[in-house]
Amino acid sequence: MPDQVIGDLPLRDALRGRTPYGAPQIDVAVRLNVNENPYGPSKTVVDDIAASVADVASGLNRYPDREVTELRAALAGYLGHGLGGDQVWAANGSNEVMQQILQAFGGHGRAAMSFAPTYSMYPEYARDTETTWVTGDRRDDFTIDPDVAATQVKEHQPSVVLLASPNNPTGTALPLEVVSAICAAAPGVVVVDEAYGEFRRSGTPSALSLLPEQPRLLVTRTMSKAFALAGARLGYVAADAAVVDALRVVRLPYHLSAVTQAVALAALRHSAELLARVDELRAERDRTVEWLRAQAFEAVDSDANFVLFGRFADRHAVWQGLLDHGVLIREVGPDGWLRVSIGTPDEMTAFRDALTQLEVSPR
Ligand SMILES: *Cc1c(COP(=O)(O)O)cnc(C)c1O
């Protein structure tokens, strides 16, 4: 075969020069870079998952339940808020759910909008669905002013608004008044991405409570973070049943494997145990924010399992310095800031020790 490189291919213009999304996967002792849950499932959970997979294995010659009926009902039961299975949809990670949302509600001649800085995958869903990408502004402390947001939404008329709450990479959760103000201004659907919803500080509400009054609101969740199941790939969305019907139109047939469905159902049976660790991580997060501030760093209030901190004149040097001490964090977000995911107490000690040894001072 003749030699060719990607640039020789008849690629869509929007994809020319682009590289696949992803943080560096570096094999070091302490990995605090992709907001994973540091605690793997217990033996009880592992045994139930293994037995559930064995159960479906003998039927793998058949396609799985295309409508994911049992799992959707179980996810609705987990969420509560009076939701039924017809108001929940699931896919391979909430990333796939959001891609489906853009496939259904975005497209050529339409716009998708978020408020920067935010999750760097959002513009990629827009690009891949030929949707125009626009951003509105956050305040300096990364919160959103509801009046400014409503004005910017009216100006851009997006068919999809994506709001991460808690936001990645800042950790900022949105008060319900902000979500309501944006819903009132938006001509299309509004997605609140609650990938880190279970890590909210007490008193921070979930947008799930707005669903009864907002028929075009979608709230996405994932089992990747709080459930410590990033490797299984299961994300889901709660919305009006008509919205779910729209997502079912664009899903690939049999998109969610029988194995994935069985694993997720098994994990949900153990949700109490899996979520028990969330409280430990929330406490560790709050301690990390306090410690960083005590060292004269800035640390953004966080409702997630990570903390954005800084600010550094040369953040790359700090990132590299930590890596040289065996601690991998993420160089992401506005210039000068770094993001650390919350790990085990030992991992956080390693992070604090490494940062102390670098003797960097904030700018
Ligand atoms: C991690 C994350 C997700 C979840 O991705 P999955 O595909 O469910 O693993 C979604 N949104 C944000 C903002 C995230 O940080």
The ligand as a Gaussian input file, in Angstrom:
#p B3LYP/6-31G(d) Opt

LIG

0 1
 C      -16.193000      13.252000      33.229000
 C      -17.220000      14.139000      32.630000
 C      -18.317000      13.587000      31.972000
 C      -18.549000      12.108000      31.956000
 O      -18.082000      11.445000      30.918000
 P      -18.470000       9.911000      30.708000
 O      -18.552000       9.826000      29.235000
 O      -19.793000       9.665000      31.363000
 O      -17.371000       9.122000      31.319000
 C      -19.283000      14.435000      31.477000
 N      -19.190000      15.772000      31.624000
 C      -18.159000      16.330000      32.263000
 C      -18.135000      17.801000      32.440000
 C      -17.133000      15.536000      32.762000
 O      -16.099000      16.105000      33.368000

